[in-house]
Amino acid sequence: MTLKSLINVALFFIVCSASAQNMQEGFTYLETGKYKQAETFFNTILKDYPNNKTARLCYGRAIGLNGQPEAAYTLFTDLLADYPNDFEVKLNYGESLLWNSNFTDAKVYYQGLVNEDPKSFAALLGFANTLSNLKEYEAALTMVINALEVSPGNPNALVSKKYIYLGYAYQNQQAQNYDKAELLLTKNLELFGDDKDTLLNLANLYLIWNKLDSAKIMYNRLAEQPEHKIIALNGLALVEHLNGKEKKALELSTEAYKSLTTTTDSNITQQTTERYAQALIWNKKFKAATTLIDTLNTEHSNENWALALRATLNIYKSNFKESLKDYNTILANDSTSFDGNLGKANVLKALGYYDDAYTSAENTLKFYDNQKDAVNFISKLDHSFAPVLESSASHTYDNGDNKAFAFSNAVEFPLSTKFKLLGNYNYRTTSNTVTDVSANSNNLSLGLGYQLLPSITFKGTAGITAAKAESTDYTQLLTDISFNIKSFKRQTLDIGYKRQVESFNAELLDQELVQNNFYANYNLSTNFNLGWFTQLMYTSQNDGNKRNLLFTSLYYNLLPKPALKVGVNYQHITFKEQVPTIYFSPEKFNVYEVFMNVIKNEDSSKPKSWFYNLTAAYGYQFIEDDEKQSTYRFQGAFGYKFSERSLLNVYGTHSNIASATAAGFTFTEVGLRFKWQFMK
């Protein structure tokens, strides 16, 4: 934060004759901020007395403070030439340097003035303001303290001191020295009470620092001042949004919006309207938000703040291409726009244009140095393209006395935003304690992933499995090829082919049962919390059998944070041939179940926090024409995110749904998983 304008110091008048008394009216204009009238008044004086120093000084101040800094600088330069040793003239010349934002020269000049007269209040305060504009806050603070020693309690110096503290705190905030920034702002509150600017800056610091409860306290303190209550409500609404309490955010924002009147400051009206529109969007009240935002874009055609609201609405509705148009318009209006640059980066990322997203985020940092949101965006994008190792170990067992232990490692090594190398190794050993049959397998595969188009990604791996079973040892080819397609809004389609060897238990591994799976997965999400997932799979096996599988799930999202959804699942399986003595292969098999799922996603979890994924399902299965059987399924994962680069979780599954072995069984798996970004 920089000082928006130089704080006016005490006027320097030389009142030394009757002529000075004749200029009292002009002095009053200057003292009361009526600079246009002062300009006219002293211009008239100068027509009769062109060499009157006092009139020249006052005229220079009048035009300088009335938006003509260059003309004032010229006038004071001439005065300085006429009166090179006049300290009063020197002070006004120094101030004209500040009016013209010539802070570097002003610093040198004011240093000379302070050396000439260390007790000059005007010189000390001018020097403090100069240093503040140069963001040399430590030195500025020293100068303003010196000024206040010369003139204790001077209101102009106190105002300067306040803004120096604010600027110094902001500088530390940008450098992420949050403790120092908090100390400076707290000191400002001690000096100036519940000052609005300081409370807002402190609340903003806490928001960035993710100390939401502290931010809430600051906004509530501000709300105690009736004239600033609307601003405070806007801030409180944002805090509730960041806490995931969207209904409360809308309630507060609605209160602020309804408090607006025709006499409300236009800036506050705009800020409040923006927050209200955002709160509608957060609560997915898209119809009301669309009506309001369309009206705003009609009334404020081509204004960036209204365009940004429409762009945000379209992001939430997944209309990314429409959002991109608005961000491009914003940047055409103002290439330095924060909303335009970072908003465009987010949209480009969602559309799969990752290189362009990087460029747009980096543009944001060119104009907003070290801005936290932009830095975090780039950091998250970096993490998504960093080499990752995922390791897991698991133990499974069922009521058929089958046991298995498995260990796997998977590596993704991106070489660019479009291309990555893939590797996977899996070891599994399985046995049956009753039949005393055992087997093990080693799977190794390598492959690549490539983004063919922003909406289409290819993944392909190939490898071998080497199995040692009870009656035979063998090797088989493994393949997994898929295309991920996102051509339509809120819809994804995966189509692929996977060749694998059935390894559920030792008996099946001994059969050398090779499966060729052709599959398609389709997922649809909506703006009204309903979702639908469907999988179709056709399997051709090397024993001549064929399987058809349909799985479909219709679900509803009840809560966003943590995500809570409920739904119904249906699964249908048929086999061409029934070979029940070898593996479970009914002519028809149907499962119906209801489920509930609660998730705190590991990707969105912050470092040094817990995450989880819990699912419970209950239903019925129908095998051939047999009587229905009740089914249940419990799945869970619970983990800890150590940093952005590593996490660890335990997971487990327990179910009695029929599988590759038989009906009427229970199956349990427990495991440990570690994910590590091993390179930046």
N, C-alpha and C positions, 0 to 999 in steps of 0.2 A: 504494500500500500504506500503511495506517495502523497505528499501534500498536494491537494488539488489546486490550490492557488496560494500565493504568498499572503500570510497574515499581515494585515495592515498594521504597521507600527505607528507610533504617535507622530502626528504631523510636525514638520519642522518649520516653524514660522519665525521670522525675525520681525518683531513688532517694535519698531524703534522711532516712530514719528506719527504725526497726525495722519499721514497717508495710510499707515497701517490700520488706524481706526476706520478709515474709509473703506477698507477691504473686509470688514467684519462679516458682512453678508456673505461674501465668497467663502470665508473660513467656515462659516456655519454650513454652507452647502457641502463642503469637503468632509466636515466632521459627521454629517448626517448621511453621507453616501449619495448625495444628489450631484453626481459627477457631471452630468450633462449641463445642469444649471451653473455649476462651478466653472465649467469650460467656457460657457457663454460670458459669464461675469468677468473672469480674468482676461478673456480675449478683448473685452471692451476696455478694460483698464490699460492693457498693453498698447492699444491704439493711441492712447494719450501719453502713456509713459512706457515706451518700448524697452527702456533699459532698467526698469524697476526690477531688482533682483527678486524681491518677495513675490511679485506678480508672476514673474517668469517661473519661479519654483512652483507656485501653486497651480499655474496653468499646466505645467509639465505633469504634475501629479494628477490633475483632473483628466487630461487626455490619456495618460498611462493607465489609470484605473477605469477608464471608460472605453477600453478595447482598442486603444491606439498605442501599443507598447513601442513600436518602432519609431513613431514620431516623438514620443516622450524621450526615448534614448538619444535621438538626434539633438533634441532641445537641451538635455542635461549634459551632453558632450560639449555643446557650445558654451553652456554656463561654466563648465569645468575649465574650459580654455580661458574664460574671462576671469574666473575666480579660482585659480589652481590651488590655493591654500585654504580655501573656505571649507571647513569641516561639514557644514550644513549642506553645501552643494555636493560634496563627496558622498555623503550618505544617500542623497537622492539619486545620484548617478549609480551607486551600487544597487539601489532598489530597482532602477530601470533595467539593469542587467538581469535581475530575477524575472521581471515582467516579460522579458524576451527569451526566457528559459536558457539564458547563457550562463549555466551554473558553473562551468569550469572556470571561466574568467571571473565570475563573481566570487568564487572561493578564494582566488589569489587576491582579489581587490579587498574583500572583507578582512582577510588576514592582515593586510596592511593597515586597515582602519583600526582593527582591534589592537595592533601593535602601537599605533599612534595614540590611541586613547583607550586603555584597557577598562575604563569605567564607563564607556559610552553605552548606554542601554540600547540605543538604536543599532549601533554597530554589532554588539553582541547578539541581539535578536536576529538581525539580518544575516549574520554569519551562521547562526543556528539553523535558520530556514534554508539557507544555501546548502549546508551539509546534509540536511534532511532530504532535500530534493536529489542530492547525489547519493542517497541511501547510505551515507556515512553516519549511521545513527548514534554510535557510541560517542563520537566527537560532537555531534549535534546536541546530544543530551548534556554534555559538559558545558557547552556554550549557553544553552537556555537556562541551566542552573545558575551560571554566572550572571546572566541577565536578570534573573529573579533576585539575586543578592543585591544588585544595584537598585532594582525597583521591585521590592517585595509585594507579591500579590497582584502584579500587573496582569490584567485580564488577557491582553494580547499574548504575553509570554506564556501564560497558563494554557491558552488554546494551542500554541505552538508545541508546548511540552506534551500535551495530550496526543497530538498527531505524530509527534516523534516516537512516543511509546507505541502507538498503533502501527506505525511503519516498521519499527524495529521488531515488534512481535510478528508481523506478517513476514518479514525477511527470515526470521527463525522458523516460522511455520513452513515456508517454502523449502527450507533446508532440512525439514523434518526434525528440527530441534524443538519438539513440542513442549518439553518441560520448561525451556527458557522462554518460549512464547507465552506459555501460561503464566509464568512468573511476572513478565512485563505487563500483561493485560490485567492481572490481579492487582499489581501496583497502581495501574491507572484507575481501577475501581476505588482503591483506597484514597486516591487523590481527588477524584471527581465524582464519587458516589456512584449511583446506578446510571451512569452515562449510557445513552442509547448506543452510540457507536461502539463503545467498549464491550457492552453486553453482547451485541451482535457479532463482533469479532471473536469474542470468547466462545460463544455458542458455535460459530462456524469452525473454530479450532477443534472443539470437542466432537463435532460431526466428522471431521477429517480423521481425528484421532480414534474414532469409533467409541467415544465415551458418551453414549447416547443419553444416559441418565443425567450426566452433568450438563449436557446441552439443554435438556429439558428444564433443568433448574434455572439456567440463564434466561430462557425464553419466558418462563413463568415470572421471573423477577421483572422482566421488561413488560409483561402483561399487566403488572400492577400500576403502570403509568397509562392512564386512559387514552392519551393521545397516541400511544404506540401499541395499543392492544392488537390492532389488525396485523401489524408486522409480526408481533409475537405469535399470534394464531397461525400465521403462515409457516413460521419456523416450527411450531409444535406439530403441525400437520406433517411436515417432512420427517420429524423425529419418529412419529408413529408409523409412517411408511417404512422407514428404515428398520423399525422394530417388527415389521411384518403385520402391523395392526391397521389394515387398510380401511376398515369401517370407521375406526376412530379418526383416522386421517381425514376421511371425507366429512365426518361430523364437524371437526374443527375448521376445515376449509370452508364448509358451507356457512358456518357461523361468521367467518371473516367476510365471505362474499356478500352475505346478506347485510353486513354492517356498512357496506360502501354507500356513499351518498354523492350527490352532485358536487359537494364541496370537498370531497376527499382528494388529496394530492394525486395528480395523474400518474405519477410513478408507482405509488402504492396501489392505485386502482389496477394498473397493469399487472403488477406482481401478484396481487390477490386473485385476479382473474386467471392468470397462468396457473397458480397453485390449485385453484378450484378445478380447472380443466384437467390438470394432471391427476388430481384425486379421483375424478370420474373415470379416467383411464385406468388407474391402479385398481379400481373396483370393477373393472370390465363393464362399466355402464356406457357402452360404446354408442348407443343411440343418442343419449343425452350429450355425451362428449362431442359427437359429430355435429349435432345441431348448434352447440355453442361455438365450436371451432370454425364451422362454416360461416357463422355470423361474424366472428372476429376477423376472418380473412376477407370478408366483404367490406367491413368497416375499416380495416387496416390493411388494405390491399398491398401485397408485396413487402410488408414489414416483417423483419426477420423473426420477431418473437412469435407472431401468429403463424408463420410458416413452420417454425420449430415445433409448435404444438401439433400441427397437422402431421408433421413427419413422425413425431412420437406416437401419435394415435395409430398411424399406419404400421409402425413397427409392432405394436401390440397386436394388431390385427393381421400381422404377417404379410402386409402389402409392401414388401421391401422395395420393389421397383418404384412405387409411387412415392415412398419415403425418400428414396434417392433423388428423385426429381426436385423435391422441396429443398433438400440439403444443397444440391447444386445451385439452386436459385439463391439460397442464403449466401453461399460463397461468392456468387457473382455480384451480390450486393456488397459483401464485405468479406474479403479473403482471409481476414484475421479472426472471423467469428469462431468462438469456442464451440458453440452448439453445432455450427456447420461442419467444422473439421472433425470433431470427435464423433458427432452423430453419424456423419458419412462413414467414418471408420467402422462403426458398429454395423451399419447396414451392409457395407462391402463384405465384412466378415460373414454375416448371415447368408449372403448370396454366394459365398465361396470364392470371392476375389481377395485372397489373403495378401498378396503382394501389395495390391492397391490399398488394402486396409492398413498395412504397416505405414505406407506413405502418408496417408491421411492422418494417422495418429502422430507421426513424426512432425507433420506440419503443425499440429496443435502445439507441440512442445517448442516449435520455433517462436511462436507468439506468446506462449504461457510457460515459461521456463519451469521445469520440474513439477508441472501440474500433476497432482496425485492421480486423478482419474485417468489421464492419458498415460502416465507411467504404468499404472496397474493394467491398463488395457494391453499395452505392449508386452508387459511381463507375462500376462496370461496367454497371449498369442505365442510368445516365446516358449512357454511351457508345453503348449500343444504341438510344437514342432521340435521338441527335445527328445533325445534317445531315452527310452524307457525299458526297464527290465521288470517283468512281473513273474514272481515265483509263488508256487503254492504246493502245499502238501496236504493230503487228505486220507482219511480212513473210512471205508464203507463196510457195512454188514447188513444182512437181512435174516429173516427167520427161516431161510432155507440153508442156514449154516455156511453161507458164502461170505468170505471176507476179502477185502482188497486194500492195498496201500498204493498210493500214487504220488508221484512227484513231477512237477512240470516247470519249465522255464520258457517264457515267451519274450522276445526282444523286438522292439520297433526302433529303427534307426533312420530318421528322416535325413535326406540329403538336400532337400529343398522343401518349399511349401507344397509342391506337387508330387514329389517322389520320395518313397521311403523303402528301406529294406526290411524284410520280415524274417524272423527265425523262431523255431519252436522245437523244444525237446520235451518228451514225455516218457516217463517210466511207470509201468503199472505191474504189480504182482498180485495175483489173486489165487485163492485156495478154498477148498471145501473141507471142513474138519470131519465130516461124516464119511464122505467118499474117499477122502485122502487124495484128492486130485488137485494139482496146482499148475499154474502157468504164469508166464510173464511176457511182457512186450516192451520194446523200446521203439519209440516213434521219433523220427527226426525229419523236419521239413524246413525248406527255405523258400522265400518268395519275395514279392514286391507289391507295393501299393502305388497307384498312380491316378492323379486327378485328370481324367480325360477332358472334361468340361467342368465349369463351376458347379454344375448340378449332377455330374456323373463321376463316380470314383470306382476304379477297378482294383480288386485285390486278388492275387493269385499265389498259391503256395503249392509246392510239390515235394515229395519226400518218400521215405520208405518206413515200413514197420518191420521189425525183426522179432518174431515170436518164438518162444520155447514152450511148447505145450506137452501134455502127457504122452501123446502118441506121435507127435510130429514137431519138427522145427521148420519154419518157413519165413520167407520175406514177401511182402506185398507192397505195391505202389500206393501211395497216399496222395490225394489231390483235393484242393479246395479252391474253387474259382467263383468269384461273385462280382456283381455290379450293384452299387448303391446309387439309386436314382432319386433325385429330388426335383422333378420337373414341375410339380404342381404345388400350390400353396398348402402348407400344413399336411403334406402327404409325402411318405417315403415308400420306396419299393426296392426290395432286395431280390435279385434273382441269381441263382447260382447252381453249381454242381459240386458235390462232395463225395469223394471215394474214401471209404473207411472200412476197418475191420472190426466186427462186433467183439468187444472185449469185456462185457459186463461181468462174466464170471469165467472160471477155468474151463467149464464144459463148452461154453460157446467159443472161447478162444481156441480150443482144441478142434473145433469144427472148421476153422479157417473160412469163416463166413464173411465174404466181401460184399459190402453194400454200396451201390451206386445211387446216390440221392440227388434228385433234381427238385429244386425247391423255389418257392416264391414267398416272400414275407411282405405284407402290406400294412402300413400304419397310417391312420387318419386321426388328427386332432382337430378340435373346433374351438371357436371363441366362447362357446357356452359350456365348457368344462366336460363335454362328452368326448370319449375316444373309442377307437375301434382298431383292434389288431387281428389279422388273419394270416395263417400260414397254410400253404398247400405244399405237400411233398409226395413225390412218386419215387419209390425205391425198387430197384431191380437188383436181385441177389444172385450170386454165382451158383446157388443151388437150384436155380430156376424159379424161385418164388418171387412174387411181386407184392408190394405193399402200397396202399394209398392212405394218406393221412390228411385230415382237415382239423385245424385247431382255430377257434375264433373266440375273441374276448371283447365284450362290450363293457366299458367302465365309465365311471363318473368321478371327477375330481372334486372332493368335498372341501379340501383346504389346500392352500398353496405352500405354507411353511409351518411345520413340516408337511410335505406332500401326503395327503390322505385320500385314497381312492377306494371305491367299492365297485364290484362288478360281477358279471356272470361269465363263465367259460363253458365252451362246448368242444368236445373232442370226438372225432369219428375216425376209426381205423378199420381197414379191411385187408385181408390177405387172400391171394389167389388160391394158395394151397394151405391146408391145415396140417401142421406137423407138430402136434402138442407134445410129443415125447422128446423133441429136440429143443424147441423154443416156443414161446407163447405166440400163437398165430391164428387168432379167431377169424371166422368168416366176417363177423361184424362185431365191433366193440364201440360203445358209446359212453362218454362220461359227461355229466352235467354237474357244475359246481358254482357256488357263490364264494366270493373271496373279499378280503379286505387287506389293503396294503398301505403301510406307512413308511415313508422314506425321508431321511435327511441325507441328501446326496453327497457323496464324497467329493465330487468335482466342485460343488458350490460351497462346501464347508471351508472355513478359514483354518489356517495353520494353528496347531495346538488346540484342536477341538475334536469332539467325538462325532461320529456319523453312524448311521444304522439303516437297515432295510429289513422290515418284518412283514411276513405274509402269512395269513391264515385262511384256509379254504375248507369248505365242507360240501359234499354232494353225494351223487349216486353214480355207480357204473353198471352198465348192462353188457354182459358177455353172452354172445349168441342170443338164445332165447331164454336164458336162465333168469331167475328172479333177480331183481335189483339188489345191489350191495352198497352199503354206505361207504363213503370214502372221506378221507381227511388228508390234509397236506399242511405242513408247517415248514416255513423257510425263514432263515434269518441270517443277518450279518451285522456284526458290531465291531467298529474299529476306531482307531485314533490316527489323526493326521498330524504327523510330527512337524512337517513344513510343507511348502508348496512342492517339494521334491520327493517326499517319502510318506508312506502310510502303511499301516498294518491292521489287519482285521481277522477275526475268526468268523466262520460261517458254518451253517448246518442245515440239513434237510431231513425231515421225517415224514413218510407217506405210506399209505397202504394201497395206492392206485396200481393196478396191474401193469407189468412192464415186460421186458424181454424174457423174463424167467417164467413167471406163472401168475395166475390169479391167487387171491387169498394169501398175500404175503405182506410183510412190512419191511420197509427199506429205510436205512439211516446212513447219513454221511456227515462227517464233521471234518473241518479243515482249517488251515491257516494260510493266509495270503499276505504277501509283501510286495509293494509296488514302489519302485525307486527310479527316479530320473537321475541316471548316473552321469550325465554330462549336461552342461548348460546349452 
